[in-house]
Amino acid sequence: MKKIEAIIRPERLREVIEKLREIKVTGFTVSQVQGRGQQKNATGVYRGKTYTVNLHHKIKMEIVVSDYLVNDTIQTIIKAAQTGEMGDGKIFVSPILEMYNIRTGTIDETIDELSDNNI
């Protein structure tokens, strides 16, 4: 199993979710985050004062999938989130050594299997 962390533009979230559902990836966690990468600072004016934004609002998606779904999941996120502009985001992939089901307290190896017990 692998954990995929994708940092994407907030306005691309709906498209990414729709495309992930098409490849049967339905489990994920979404967080609103702020960060800094190569995207340039933005400046604005509020009540007559100029300000600089050096942290940009992004969405962080965390998805755990079986090894056989990793490449499809990554490519799906890239295609759905990509605008071609600076600040499109990053994807990080990490191994998952173990996963436990809190309800049963047992090791869970059924991340991609849907059954009545998992829903």
ABEGO torsion letter per residue (X at the ends): XBBBBBBBBAAAAAAAAAAAAAAGBABBBBBBBBBBBABBBBBBBBGGBBBBBABBBBBBBBBBBBAAAAAAAAAAAAAAABAGBBGAEBBBBBBBABBBBAAAGBBBAAAABBBAAAX
